[in-house]
Amino acid sequence: MSYKSCTCDNCVNGCKSRPCWGTPGDIKKIISAGFEKQLMLDYWSDINAAVVSNIKNMPFDDILNDMVDSIIRNEVDIIAPAIKGYEYEKAPFLPIGECTFLENDRCILHSLGLKPLEGKIAICKPNSDNNYDHPYVAKLWDNDDAKFLIEEWKNKGKYYE
């Protein structure tokens, strides 16, 4: 199946505001093509991080704090194209920024047939719509094979936490 590569403002602005996520298979192909150092460790959590931050600072008893901690630990790690400046590192707390693969308003992965899934399905959507796909892609990373890929990627070179 072929996918459109677009240069409309919505698509380019999506790449400028946050890298798209791919499936573990997409990321394996990007790594195999030699781009492992242009990736970062991102994460998905279905709880709003700002809310958790506020809850953690409230004077709750130990039981409630333990419950909050267990919710926070239910994050899913994801290898994703890096935000510029976060190559081969952990994504910032709020992972917003330009994708490292964006050069002269064009994604270099598209012409190589390495476009990540979110980039394929986000074509021409306003940028605010692109993150609706995150929970679905994150579920594809919540398994032993994907976790093994993450550990293998981390150990391949000098990954910085």
C-alpha positions as CSV (number, residue, x, y, z in Angstrom):
1,M,0.0,0.0,0.0
2,S,1.4,3.4,-0.9
3,Y,0.9,6.5,1.2
4,K,0.7,10.1,0.2
5,S,3.5,12.5,1.1
6,C,2.1,15.9,1.6
7,T,3.6,19.4,2.0
8,C,0.5,21.3,3.0
9,D,0.7,23.6,6.0
10,N,-1.2,21.1,8.3
11,C,1.2,18.3,7.5
12,V,4.4,20.4,7.8
13,N,3.1,22.0,11.1
14,G,2.4,18.5,12.5
15,C,6.1,17.6,11.9
16,K,7.2,21.0,13.4
17,S,5.2,20.5,16.6
18,R,5.6,16.8,17.4
19,P,7.1,13.7,15.7
20,C,4.7,11.1,14.6
21,W,4.7,7.7,16.2
22,G,5.1,4.4,14.4
23,T,4.4,0.8,15.1
24,P,7.3,-1.4,16.4
25,G,7.6,-2.7,12.8
26,D,7.9,0.8,11.5
27,I,10.6,1.6,14.0
28,K,12.5,-1.6,13.2
29,K,12.7,-0.5,9.6
30,I,13.9,2.9,10.6
31,I,16.6,1.3,12.8
32,S,17.6,-1.1,10.0
33,A,18.0,1.8,7.7
34,G,20.7,3.3,10.1
35,F,18.6,6.0,11.8
36,E,18.7,4.6,15.3
37,K,20.4,7.7,16.7
38,Q,17.7,9.9,15.3
39,L,15.1,8.3,17.5
40,M,14.1,8.9,21.2
41,L,12.4,7.1,23.9
42,D,8.9,8.6,24.2
43,Y,6.0,7.4,26.4
44,W,2.2,7.2,26.6
45,S,0.2,7.5,29.8
46,D,-3.5,7.7,29.8
47,I,-3.5,10.0,32.8
48,N,-2.9,13.7,32.4
49,A,0.6,14.4,33.6
50,A,-0.3,17.9,34.9
51,V,-3.1,16.5,37.0
52,V,-0.7,13.8,38.4
53,S,1.8,16.5,39.3
54,N,-0.8,18.4,41.2
55,I,-2.1,15.3,43.0
56,K,1.4,14.3,44.0
57,N,2.0,17.6,45.8
58,M,-1.2,17.4,47.8
59,P,-1.1,16.1,51.4
60,F,-2.8,12.7,50.9
61,D,-2.3,9.8,53.1
62,D,0.1,7.0,52.1
63,I,-2.5,4.7,50.7
64,L,-3.8,7.3,48.2
65,N,-0.2,8.2,47.2
66,D,0.6,4.5,46.6
67,M,-2.5,4.4,44.3
68,V,-1.4,7.5,42.4
69,D,2.1,6.0,42.0
70,S,0.7,2.8,40.6
71,I,-1.3,4.8,38.1
72,I,1.7,6.8,37.0
73,R,3.8,3.6,36.5
74,N,1.3,2.4,33.9
75,E,3.1,4.2,31.1
76,V,4.0,2.6,27.8
77,D,7.5,3.2,26.4
78,I,7.7,3.9,22.7
79,I,10.6,4.5,20.4
80,A,9.8,7.4,18.2
81,P,11.4,9.9,15.8
82,A,13.3,12.3,18.0
83,I,12.5,15.9,18.7
84,K,15.5,18.0,17.6
85,G,18.0,18.1,20.5
86,Y,16.7,14.8,22.0
87,E,18.3,12.3,19.6
88,Y,19.0,9.0,21.3
89,E,17.6,10.3,24.6
90,K,14.4,10.2,26.6
91,A,11.7,12.6,25.4
92,P,11.1,15.7,27.4
93,F,8.2,15.6,29.9
94,L,6.1,17.5,27.4
95,P,7.4,16.1,24.1
96,I,6.7,19.0,21.9
97,G,9.1,20.2,19.2
98,E,10.3,19.7,15.6
99,C,11.0,16.2,14.3
100,T,14.6,15.5,13.6
101,F,13.7,14.0,10.3
102,L,12.2,17.3,9.0
103,E,14.6,19.0,6.6
104,N,13.6,22.1,4.6
105,D,9.9,21.4,5.5
106,R,10.1,17.8,4.1
107,C,10.4,14.5,6.0
108,I,13.4,12.5,4.8
109,L,11.7,9.3,5.8
110,H,8.8,9.7,3.3
111,S,10.9,9.2,0.2
112,L,12.7,6.2,1.8
113,G,9.4,4.4,2.4
114,L,9.9,4.7,6.2
115,K,6.9,6.9,7.1
116,P,5.7,6.0,10.6
117,L,2.0,5.0,11.0
118,E,0.8,8.3,12.5
119,G,2.3,10.2,9.6
120,K,0.5,7.9,7.2
121,I,-2.9,8.4,8.8
122,A,-2.5,12.0,9.8
123,I,-2.3,13.3,6.3
124,C,-3.7,16.9,6.0
125,K,-5.4,16.8,9.4
126,P,-5.1,19.9,11.5
127,N,-2.2,19.4,14.0
128,S,-4.5,19.3,16.9
129,D,-6.1,16.2,15.5
130,N,-2.9,14.2,15.2
131,N,-2.6,13.1,18.9
132,Y,-5.9,11.3,18.8
133,D,-4.0,8.3,17.3
134,H,-1.5,8.1,20.2
135,P,-3.5,5.7,22.4
136,Y,-4.0,3.3,19.5
137,V,-0.3,3.3,18.5
138,A,0.8,3.1,22.2
139,K,-1.2,-0.2,22.6
140,L,1.0,-1.7,19.8
141,W,4.0,-1.1,22.1
142,D,2.5,-2.7,25.2
143,N,3.9,-6.2,24.7
144,D,7.1,-8.2,25.3
145,D,8.4,-8.0,21.7
146,A,8.1,-4.2,21.7
147,K,9.8,-4.0,25.1
148,F,12.6,-6.2,23.8
149,L,13.0,-3.9,20.8
150,I,13.3,-0.9,23.2
151,E,16.0,-2.6,25.3
152,E,17.9,-3.7,22.1
153,W,17.8,-0.1,20.8
154,K,19.0,1.3,24.1
155,N,21.9,-1.1,24.2
156,K,22.9,-0.6,20.6
157,G,24.8,2.6,21.4
158,K,25.0,5.4,24.0
159,Y,21.4,6.0,25.0
160,Y,21.0,8.8,27.6
161,E,18.2,8.6,30.2
